Amino acid sequence: MSCSDKILRWNVLGLQGALLGQFVSPVYLTSVIVDSLYDHGHLTRALCCRVNDTINDDLPPGYQLNHPAVCQVKRTHYHQEMTMLLPTISLNWSHGDEKLELLEVTTGKASHRSPFKSGPTLASRLCKAAFFFRFRELAKKAKRIKLMQVVNYNAAKKLNQQFQQAKAIFYEHVSSNGFGHWPHKPQELDHFMQ
């Protein structure tokens, strides 16, 4: 599965996923910023336009095929320095984070140079276990009893029936339009509890 496949999925199901989707409506990209080496038509087809707009008729309320603006970045001296890091490092940060996290792209774990480290295992704050931990904390704060009683990560995802319905429609649409079958991981991988 390519990065553009994942962004295509986000442009139908939203960035929030099944867990956060228990608390918020789908969240969509407004823009995608890329380097100068791309073809606009090919990129937009890869990110959103290979899915037919008629999918909107079948999706649950709140879900839609999203078409983000695709923009090109200007090259700068800083950009050239960062390009040297890009093959091995991924950066993440969001509002509220005190420090950015540098991840080794080959392992998905925090780099030893990372200003933010979650602990001795160097697991990323973006890993499923971290998402599940924050989901449980949010369920407690929101006093959502049904969500607090969930036994594992997979069960928590399955509780969001609208998201699961939208995902099934998306997968069927991709398959029936000749784009292949979406790969699935064994569900046992998501049966962790912490």
Residue pairs with C-beta under 8 A, 6 or more apart in sequence:
1 182
1 183
2 46
4 43
4 46
4 47
7 29
7 32
7 46
7 47
7 48
8 46
8 47
8 48
8 50
8 51
9 170
9 182
10 28
10 29
10 66
11 28
11 29
11 47
11 48
11 51
11 65
11 66
11 67
11 68
12 51
12 55
12 59
12 63
12 64
12 65
12 66
12 166
12 170
13 26
13 63
13 163
13 166
13 167
13 170
14 21
14 25
14 26
14 27
14 28
14 63
15 26
15 27
15 28
15 29
16 24
16 26
16 27
17 131
17 157
17 163
18 156
18 157
18 158
18 159
18 160
18 163
18 164
18 167
19 131
19 132
19 135
19 156
19 157
19 160
20 131
20 135
21 160
21 162
21 163
22 135
22 139
22 144
22 147
22 156
22 159
22 160
23 138
23 142
25 62
26 62
26 63
26 64
28 64
28 66
28 68
29 66
29 68
30 68
30 69
31 68
31 69
31 70
31 71
32 43
32 47
32 68
32 69
32 70
32 71
33 71
33 72
33 73
34 43
34 70
34 71
34 72
34 73
35 72
35 73
36 72
36 73
36 75
38 72
40 70
43 70
44 67
44 70
47 68
47 70
48 65
48 66
48 67
48 68
49 67
50 177
50 179
51 65
51 170
51 173
51 174
51 177
52 65
52 173
52 177
53 65
55 65
55 169
55 170
55 173
56 64
56 65
58 169
58 173
59 65
59 166
59 169
60 162
60 165
60 166
61 162
62 162
63 162
63 166
73 79
87 105
88 104
88 105
88 106
89 102
89 103
89 104
89 105
89 111
90 102
90 103
90 104
90 105
91 100
91 101
91 102
91 103
92 100
92 101
92 103
92 124
92 125
92 126
93 99
93 100
93 101
97 116
97 125
98 116
99 115
99 116
100 114
100 115
100 116
101 110
101 114
101 115
101 116
101 117
101 124
101 125
101 126
102 110
102 111
102 113
102 114
102 115
103 109
103 110
103 111
103 114
103 124
103 126
104 110
104 111
108 124
108 127
109 121
109 122
109 123
109 124
110 116
110 117
110 118
110 122
110 123
110 124
112 122
114 122
116 125
118 124
118 125
118 130
123 129
123 130
124 130
128 153
128 190
128 192
129 153
129 192
129 194
132 153
132 156
132 192
132 194
133 194
135 147
135 156
136 147
136 148
136 150
139 147
139 148
139 150
140 148
146 159
147 156
147 159
150 156
150 159
151 193
152 190
152 191
152 192
152 193
153 190
153 191
153 192
153 193
154 187
154 190
154 191
157 163
157 164
157 190
158 164
171 181
171 182
174 180
174 181
174 182
175 181
175 182
